[in-house]
Amino acid sequence: MPLPAALSPPSDPELVASLRAGDDRAATRLVERHAAVVARFLYSAGADRSDLDDLVQETFIRAFRRIESWRGESAFRSWLFAIAANLHRDALRKRKGIRWFALEAHDAPTSATPETELEGEETAERIRAGLATLPRLQREVFLRRVQTGEDYETIGKVLGTSAGAARVHYHHAVKRLKELAR
């Protein structure tokens, strides 16, 4: 049974409208709703774990400074991803493309054996490293599709390409990442 309108959480457009009207609590709710997903997006795009907090914070700072520019044509989360991707690219340029990948143990289910745990970690690291080698559009289309489930039409609009081109970029990314996962 759906919640009555008065009890359902406000949508992103409603929170943005509140924020534009000066309600700082709306900013807090938007951060709570999207920060973890933005962090996963950035990590999957190759951002170092040690940089994630700063990149996520800067993403929201920039978003809230430019909140009037969000027109609602795409999902608010998509708009945040575009800002985060630009920040990540800027950070890479400043480092002149040097990427350091942390070699940390990942949380694994307790029923896993050491062998399957190691195999899973190695595969995950190969895929993550492979994501970093994909051309920008392939990587961004893949991450948006996998992490948010956005349709190709939305992805195309946000990335300035067609839905068909987004579909092709996704296909090529999946093909390449499957090769790396073997």
FENQUIHU-V107368 format. One record per backbone hydrogen bond with DSSP energy under -0.5 kcal/mol. CO is the residue of the C=O (numbers start at 1). NH is the residue of the N-H. Records with the same first field share a line. If there is no record, write none. Layout:
CO = NH + NH
This chain:
4 = 7 + 8
11 = 15
12 = 16
13 = 17
14 = 18
15 = 19
16 = 20
17 = 21
18 = 23
19 = 22
22 = 24
23 = 26 + 27
24 = 28
25 = 29
26 = 30
27 = 31
28 = 32
29 = 33
30 = 34
31 = 35
34 = 38
35 = 39
36 = 40
37 = 41
38 = 42
39 = 43
40 = 44
41 = 45
42 = 47
43 = 46
48 = 51 + 52
49 = 52 + 53
51 = 55
52 = 56
53 = 57
54 = 58
55 = 59
56 = 60
57 = 61
58 = 62
59 = 63
60 = 64
61 = 65
62 = 66
64 = 67
66 = 69
67 = 70
69 = 71
75 = 79
76 = 80
77 = 81
78 = 82
79 = 83
80 = 84
81 = 85
82 = 86
83 = 87
84 = 88
85 = 89
86 = 90
87 = 91
88 = 92
89 = 93
90 = 94
91 = 95
92 = 97
93 = 96
95 = 98
99 = 101
100 = 102
102 = 104
109 = 112
113 = 117
114 = 118
115 = 119
116 = 120
117 = 121
118 = 122
119 = 123
120 = 124
121 = 125
122 = 126
123 = 127
124 = 128
125 = 129
126 = 130
127 = 131
128 = 132
129 = 133
130 = 133 + 134
131 = 134
135 = 139
136 = 140
137 = 141
138 = 142
139 = 143
140 = 144
141 = 145
142 = 146
143 = 147
144 = 148 + 149 + 150
145 = 149
151 = 155
152 = 156
153 = 157
154 = 158
155 = 159
156 = 160 + 161
157 = 160
162 = 166
163 = 167
164 = 168
165 = 169
166 = 170
167 = 171
168 = 172
169 = 173
170 = 174
171 = 175
172 = 176
173 = 177
174 = 178
175 = 179
176 = 180
177 = 181
178 = 182
179 = 182
